[in-house]
């Protein structure tokens, strides 16, 4: 006998939105770009030695951490508020990957605040690379929620 399992609907509505557009996907583009930009500016510093790139990495990591926290708050509210999102395993793995990303990025940023130049080689580049891998993981899982489970996607009445 199979246990009772209610199939989860596709096209789960979002509740944290502006003009019916989900807030989390609007905000998450910033930390994605900033974390990946920090890895690129770390590489530019490593190859050029120009101190500008060390400062740019510090600012990118700080901006990514702040915007990532805002995006994370919107996503967490959505996760806890909407049962159809909360009952998906991909939602929780996306959440865990995003929290790990914020932790790694925040620690990387705190190291940079102390000394933007000395923090890059080699710990900073390692943490930026780890952050980029976590961006990819969290992004892939977020894409899975949108494209496979259609979380935040409403069916159109215009058919």
N, C-alpha and C positions, 0 to 999 in steps of 0.2 A: 504494500500500500504506500503510495506517494504522499508525503506531507502536503497539506494545503499550501498552495503558493499562488498568490494573486499576481498576475502579470502586470508589470509596470507600463503605464501608457507612454506612447511617444508623443512628442510635442508638449512637454511639461512647461507650463507657464512660469514666468519669472515674477517675483513680487518686489524685488529691489530694482526699480527701474525709473527712468525719466522718459516720459512720453512713450511708454511701453517698450523702451529699448533697455535691455539689461545693463545695469551699472557696472557689474564686475568685468565684462568683456571690454567696456569702454576704458576702464582704468588700467587693466592689466597690460595694455600695450606699452605703457610708459616704463614699468620696471623691466619688461622684456628687453626693450631697446637699451635701457641704461645699463643693465647687467652685461649684456653682450658688448656694449660700447666700452665698458670698463675693461673687459678682457682685451679688446682691440687697442685701447690706449695703454694698457700694460705692455703689450707687445711693441707698440710704437716707442715707449720709453726704453724698453730693453734694447731695441735696435738703434735708436738715435741718441739716447742719453739726455734728451731735452727735458728739462724739469717741468715744462708745461704739461707733458703727458702724465707725469706723476700727480700733479694737482688735478688734472682732468679726471683721472681715475678716482681720486678721492671724492670729487663732486658728483661724479656719475654714481658711485656706490651709495653715497648719502641720499641722492635723489631717488635711486632705485629702492632703497630701503624704506624711505618715507612713502613713496607712491605704492610700493608693494604692500605696505601695511594698510593703506587705504583700500586697495583692491582686495586684500585679504579680509578686511572687515566686511566689505560688501559681499564677498563670496561666503564667508562664514555665516552671516545673517541669512543668506539665501539657503545655505546647507541646513541650518537648524530650523528655519521657518517652513520650508516646503518638504512635506513628507515624501513626495515622489522623487525628489533629489536625494534626500537623506537615506532612502532605501537602496541606493545604487552603490555597489562596491567601488566603481570608478570615481564616484564623488569623494569617497573617503581617501582613496589612494592619491587623488589629485590634491586634496587638502594636505595630506602628510608631506607630499613632495614640495608643495608651496611653502609650508611651514619650515621645512628643512632649508629651502632656498633662502627664505628670509633670515634664518639663523646664520647660515654661512655668509650671506651678503652683509648682514649687520656686523658680524665679527670682523669681516674683512674691512669694512668701513671704519670700525673702531681702531683697528691697527693702523689704518692710514691717517687718522686724526692725530695720532702721536707723532708720526714722521712719514709723510707721504712718499718720500724717496726710498728710505731704507726698508720700508715695509713691502715694497714690490718684489724684490728678489730675495728669496724664491717663494716664500710663504704666500705673498700677495698674488703672484701669478697662479700658484697652485689653487688658492681659494677662488680666484676668478674663473679658472678652468672648471673647478667643481661646480661653481655657481652656474656656468654656461651649460654644463651637463644637466643640472637640476632644472634650469629653464626649459631645456628640451624635453625632459621627462614630464614636468608639470604641464607644459604646453601640449604635449602629445595626449596626455590624459584629459586635459580640458577639451581638446579637439574631439576626442572620443565621446565625451559627454554631449557635445553639440552635434556632431555629424552622425554618430551611431544612435545615441539615445534621444537626440533632439531636445536637450534641456535648454530652455530659454527660447525655443523656436515654436511659434504658434502656427497652427494650420490656418491658411488663408480662407476667408469666406468668398473670395473672388474666383471660384472655379466654374 
